[in-house]
Amino acid sequence: MDKITRSELRKKIMTILYQINVYNNNKIEYKVDDVIKEVLDIDNEFVKDAVYGVLTNINKIDDKANQYLNKWTIDRLGYTDQAIIRLGIYELLYTDTPDIVAINEAVDLAKLYSDDDVRKMINGVLDKVYHEKVDNE
């Protein structure tokens, strides 16, 4: 099997987070590993770490997003947009992914799956999270 790029894996992560959001909001029971297996037929640590990382830290991630979503809250965004912004913030704050890569990957996903206004919003939030992180280092 060809090696899947991290960019392609991020699309899978976004899809998994989207699906989990749908299940949660419709009060459908699920196992995270089963959702991962539905979307990705191989075992992948990067995907598992990111999905579990986002879910473990979701309240902190959402608080951070809401802090910078100007007069808006993350729960008002579409599920796909929520997944993209959560993954971007997670990668910025909780992983060793280079900051510029985390931001660019999220913005690239937003270019594919979000409208222009939301893409700009995601870019703006991630930029502010990045600057706050740099200022605190």
Backbone as a ProteinNet text record, in pm:
[ID]
protein_1_A
[PRIMARY]
MDKITRSELRKKIMTILYQINVYNNNKIEYKVDDVIKEVLDIDNEFVKDAVYGVLTNINKIDDKANQYLNKWTIDRLGYTDQAIIRLGIYELLYTDTPDIVAINEAVDLAKLYSDDDVRKMINGVLDKVYHEKVDNE
[TERTIARY]
83.9	0	87.2	48.7	124	114.9	222	221.8	126.6	40.5	-54.6	14.3	0.4	63.7	-9.9	60.3	-3.2	-121.3	-111.2	-224	-346.9	-326.8	-438.5	-492.2	-402.7	-445.1	-526.2	-489.4	-565.8	-708.7	-726.6	-862.3	-941	-874.1	-938.6	-974.2	-882.3	-906.4	-1026.7	-1029.7	-1141.6	-1273	-1273.4	-1393.2	-1434.9	-1338	-1366.2	-1424.9	-1363.9	-1414	-1553.8	-1576.1	-1709	-1810.8	-1776.2	-1867.8	-1898.5	-1798	-1816.6	-1908.8	-1892.1	-1978.5	-2124.9	-2145.4	-2281.3	-2338.7	-2259.8	-2306.6	-2339.9	-2250.4	-2273	-2400.6	-2416.7	-2531.6	-2663.5	-2656.2	-2777	-2789.2	-2701.4	-2701.6	-2696.6	-2610.2	-2589	-2463.4	-2473.9	-2357.8	-2257.6	-2130.5	-2024.9	-1899.1	-1807.4	-1672.7	-1579	-1491.7	-1401.3	-1321.2	-1269.7	-1190	-1271.5	-1401.5	-1486.9	-1505.1	-1521.2	-1535.9	-1406.5	-1293.5	-1164.2	-1155.3	-1192.3	-1183.6	-1277.7	-1393.9	-1487.1	-1424.4	-1343	-1287.8	-1150.7	-1075.5	-937.8	-916.8	-886.2	-876.4	-739.6	-650.5	-521.5	-508.8	-423.4	-395.7	-293.1	-322.4	-230.1	-221.7	-100.7	-80.4	-108.7	-68.3	-90.3	-240.3	-320.4	-465.6	-521.3	-485.5	-536.4	-497	-369.7	-322.7	-399.7	-421.2	-490.5	-637.3	-705.4	-847.8	-865.3	-789.8	-801.4	-753.4	-651.1	-600.5	-704.5	-771.4	-876.9	-989.8	-1033.3	-1145.8	-1111.2	-989.6	-946.5	-942.5	-901.4	-881.4	-989.3	-1102	-1201.7	-1253.2	-1271.7	-1322.3	-1220.7	-1093.7	-988.6	-974.4	-981.3	-969.6	-1086.1	-1208.2	-1324.8	-1319.3	-1273	-1257.8	-1160.3	-1051.5	-950.1	-1009.9	-1083.8	-1146.9	-1245.1	-1328.3	-1429.3	-1366.1	-1250.1	-1178	-1146.2	-1121	-1078.8	-1181.2	-1292.9	-1399.1	-1480.7	-1453	-1509.4	-1662.6	-1722.6	-1869.7	-1935.3	-1869.5	-1913.7	-1870.8	-1930	-1883.4	-1867.7	-1780.9	-1747.8	-1871.2	-1964.7	-2082.6	-2176.3	-2151.8	-2231.8	-2173.7	-2052.2	-1990.1	-2044.5	-2033	-2070.3	-1977.2	-2021.5	-1941.9	-1804.3	-1799.5	-1670.6	-1577.5	-1630.3	-1549.8	-1503	-1590.4	-1551.7	-1435.9	-1445.3	-1340.4	-1207.4	-1210.9	-1088.5	-1025	-1103.3	-1048.6	-997.3	-1069.2	-1025	-893	-880.7	-756.6	-641.2	-666.8	-561.6	-513	-606.2	-568.4	-498.2	-549.6	-484.8	-339.8	-318.5	-181.7	-91.9	-146.3	-66.7	-25.7	-118.9	-96.1	-47.8	-76.3	-51.1	43	95.1	183.3	312.4	404.7	530.6	526.9	407.1	392.2	439.1	525.7	567.4	444.4	445.8	329.6	279.6	371.7	333.2	264.4	310	248.8	107.5	92	-40.4	-139.4	-98.4	-186.2	-214.7	-110.4	-129.1	-217.2	-198.1	-278.8	-426.1	-452.9	-591.9	-653.3	-577.5	-628	-650.4	-561.2	-579.8	-708.2	-735.4	-861.4	-980.7	-967.8	-1076.1	-1098.3	-990.8	-1005	-1086.8	-1068.9	-1140.3	-1284.7	-1308.4	-1435.7	-1518.7	-1462.8	-1535.2	-1555	-1652.4	-1665.7	-1558.9	-1546.8	-1437	-1437.8	-1556.2	-1564.3	-1517.5	-1559.3	-1519.9	-1370.5	-1319.1	-1174.9	-1095.7	-1139.7	-1071.6	-1082.4	-1199.3	-1221	-1125.7	-1116.5	-1027.9	-883.7	-844.1	-708.1	-681.6	-777.6	-762.2	-749.3	-832.6	-827.8	-693.8	-651	-524.6	-406.7	-413.3	-307.4	-299.3	-413.8	-416.8	-369.2	-410.3	-364.2	-212.2	-162.6	-17.3	54.8	7.7	74.3	68.8	-43.5	-52.9	49.5	61	155.2	299.6	334.2	469.5	499.6	400.8	420.1	441.1	385.1	394.6	516.6	589.6	707.4	829.7
-120.3	0	125	222.5	347.7	416	484.8	559.1	678.3	694	804.7	927.6	1041.5	1162.9	1211.9	1292	1349.3	1438	1505.7	1588.3	1501.9	1386.5	1295.9	1241.3	1213	1163.7	1269.5	1396.1	1503.4	1509.3	1481.3	1474.4	1364.1	1251.1	1138.5	1179	1246.5	1291.5	1385.6	1479.1	1572.8	1495.6	1394.6	1314.1	1240.4	1184.2	1111.7	1207.2	1323.8	1421.5	1469.9	1487.5	1524.1	1416.8	1291.3	1180.2	1170.3	1185.8	1179.9	1293	1409.9	1523.8	1491.7	1430.5	1391	1292.6	1192	1092.8	1158.7	1243.1	1309.2	1393.1	1471.3	1561.6	1488.9	1365.8	1284.9	1176.3	1186.5	1092.4	947	921.7	787	731.4	611.6	550.8	505.7	515.1	473.9	445.2	373.9	356.3	431.9	512.6	595.1	507.5	395.4	308.6	257.7	232.5	187	297.1	420.6	533.4	549.7	537.1	547.2	438.2	315.2	202.2	220.1	283	307.7	399	493.6	595.7	555.2	481.8	448.3	299.6	227.1	81.8	33.4	125.9	85.5	142.7	80.5	129.6	242.1	359	471	551	557.7	626.1	775.5	839.1	982.4	1013.9	932.7	953.6	929.6	816.5	785	892.5	931.3	1033.2	1163.4	1203.3	1329.7	1321.1	1213.6	1200.1	1196.2	1107.8	1098.5	1226.4	1289.5	1415.1	1525.8	1538.2	1639.5	1608	1483.4	1447.2	1465.8	1432.7	1447.1	1593.5	1679	1821.2	1911.3	1853	1927.7	2052.3	2044.7	2163	2276.2	2245.1	2347.8	2402.3	2311.9	2353.4	2445.2	2406.2	2489	2623.3	2623.9	2750.6	2841.7	2783.8	2862.1	2915.9	2832.6	2877.3	2990.7	2971.8	3072.8	3204	3196.4	3316.6	3406.4	3343.5	3420.1	3423.8	3354.3	3363.7	3488.6	3593.3	3724.5	3722.1	3742.6	3745.4	3619.6	3507.1	3381.9	3270.8	3152.8	3038	2918.8	2828.2	2714.1	2629.8	2622.4	2537.8	2597	2720.1	2779.8	2747.8	2694.7	2655.8	2520.1	2491.8	2359.6	2253.6	2129.8	2021.1	2006.8	2023.5	2014	2124.5	2246.7	2360.7	2341	2286.2	2257.2	2158.3	2054.2	1952.2	2013.2	2099.9	2162	2251.4	2335.3	2428.9	2354.1	2250.4	2171.9	2102.6	2043.7	1976.2	2076.5	2193.7	2295.7	2341.8	2370.7	2415.3	2302.5	2181	2066.7	2054.7	2059.5	2044.7	2159.4	2280.5	2394.7	2380.4	2339.2	2344.9	2214.3	2102.2	1974.5	1880.1	1921.4	1830.7	1902.4	1825.5	1886.8	1918.8	1914.7	1960.2	2105.2	2139.9	2281	2371.6	2484.5	2574.2	2610.4	2645.4	2689	2574.5	2451.9	2334.9	2314.5	2322.8	2305.3	2406.5	2530.4	2636.6	2613.9	2590.3	2572.4	2452.7	2343.4	2223.5	2251.1	2318.1	2350.3	2444.2	2543.5	2638.3	2566.9	2474.3	2397.6	2314.3	2252.2	2178.7	2274	2391.1	2489.8	2537.6	2548.1	2587.5	2483.3	2356.7	2248.2	2233.2	2254.2	2213	2325.8	2443.1	2553.2	2667.1	2753.3	2869.3	2973	3074	3169.8	3243.2	3282.9	3354.5	3266.6	3141.5	3049.3	3019.6	3003.6	2980.9	3095.2	3217.4	3334.7	3334.1	3294.2	3287.9	3185.7	3067.4	2962	3009.7	3070.4	3123.2	3226.7	3315.5	3419.5	3363.1	3265.2	3202.5	3133.5	3054.9	2982.1	3077.8	3187.5	3287.9	3347.9	3376.6	3433.1	3331.5	3205.8	3100	3086.7	3089.7	3081.2	3197.1	3318.6	3435.8	3431.4	3386.8	3373.6	3270	3159.1	3053.8	3106	3175.9	3230.9	3333.7	3417.5	3519.3	3456.9	3337.9	3271.3	3179.8	3164	3073.8	3145.2
0	0	0	-76.5	-78.6	57.3	91.6	217.4	203.1	301.8	300.2	358.4	293.3	344.3	468.1	546.2	665.3	625.7	513.3	467	442	377.6	353.2	485.1	579.8	711	785.4	768.6	834.3	780.4	651.4	596	665.3	688.8	758.6	901.6	969.7	1107	1109.6	1014.4	1005.4	988.6	902.2	878.7	1005.8	1076.7	1201.2	1305.8	1322.4	1420	1381.5	1252.6	1202.2	1242.4	1214.4	1242.1	1391.9	1475.3	1620.8	1666.3	1606.4	1637.4	1603.1	1487.6	1446.7	1548.8	1584.5	1682.5	1815.6	1864.1	1993.7	1991.5	1886.4	1879.8	1856.8	1807.1	1788.6	1895.9	1997.1	2109.9	2063.4	1963.9	1912	1978.9	2033.4	2097.7	1992.2	2026.3	1934.4	2015.4	1952	2006.9	1913.7	1971.6	1890.7	1793.5	1842.2	1754.4	1635.1	1657.7	1547.1	1443	1489.2	1396.2	1315.7	1383.8	1313.5	1206.8	1242.5	1147.9	1029.4	1052.2	941.4	836.2	882	793	738.3	818.2	780.4	802.7	696.2	708.2	756.1	786.7	843.1	983.7	1062.9	1196.6	1182.9	1233.9	1217.7	1347.1	1403.1	1530.8	1521.5	1411.6	1394.2	1402.7	1333.9	1334.7	1474.1	1535	1669.1	1770	1767.8	1862.6	1844.9	1721	1694.8	1737.1	1699.3	1733.4	1885.1	1950.9	2096.7	2164.4	2107.3	2162.7	2157.9	2044.1	2031	2129.6	2134.1	2220.3	2368.7	2405.6	2544.9	2587.1	2494.6	2525.8	2467.3	2428.6	2350.3	2422.9	2553.6	2624.9	2622.7	2644	2638.4	2496.8	2399.1	2258.5	2220.8	2259.2	2227.1	2299.4	2425.8	2498.6	2426	2377.7	2305.5	2175.6	2103.3	1978.8	2008.1	2111.2	2144.1	2187.2	2248.9	2291.3	2170.6	2056.1	1938.2	1825.2	1839.5	1738.7	1771	1701.1	1729	1731.2	1849.9	1866.5	1808.1	1821.9	1761.6	1855.4	1842.8	1919.8	1827.5	1866.6	1780.3	1749.3	1843.2	1818.2	1713	1670.9	1563.5	1425.6	1423.7	1297	1253.1	1124.7	1075.3	1132.5	1132.5	1191.2	1125.2	994.8	925	972.2	981.9	1025.9	1170.2	1254.2	1392.4	1396	1312.9	1309.1	1265.7	1165.3	1113.8	1220	1282.8	1380.2	1504.6	1544.8	1661	1632	1513.9	1477.2	1470.6	1411.3	1401.9	1538.3	1627.9	1763	1837.1	1822.6	1887.8	1841.5	1710.5	1659.7	1706.4	1711.5	1757.9	1904.6	1988.2	2132.5	2195.2	2132.5	2199.9	2126.2	2011.1	1935.8	1898.8	1844.9	1799.4	1650.3	1591.2	1452.6	1446.5	1351.2	1340.2	1325.5	1394.8	1398.8	1259	1171.1	1037	961.6	984.7	920.2	974.7	1106.4	1167.5	1110.5	1100.6	1048.6	899.9	821.6	676.8	644	716.6	691.1	721.4	832	867.3	763.4	722	621.4	487.3	453.2	329.7	335.8	450.7	467	453.9	514.8	508.2	364.2	285.9	145.4	69.6	104.5	37	85.2	215.2	274.3	335.4	349.4	413.7	314.6	343	255.5	292.6	210.4	223.3	357.7	403.4	531.3	646.6	646.1	752.9	743.4	622.2	604.6	667	640	697.5	849.9	900.5	1044.8	1108.1	1046.7	1096.6	1094.7	984.7	972.7	1082.2	1105.3	1206.7	1347	1378.8	1511.6	1532	1434.6	1448.7	1458.4	1383.6	1391.2	1532	1592	1727.6	1831.4	1815.8	1906.8	1896.7	1774.1	1750.9	1820	1800.2	1860.1	2011.3	2067	2212.2	2262.6	2190.8	2226.7	2223.5	2116	2100.8	2211.1	2241.5	2345.6	2483	2503	2633.6	2645.7	2536.6	2540.8	2592.1
[MASK]
+++++++++++++++++++++++++++++++++++++++++++++++++++++++++++++++++++++++++++++++++++++++++++++++++++++++++++++++++++++++++++++++++++++++++

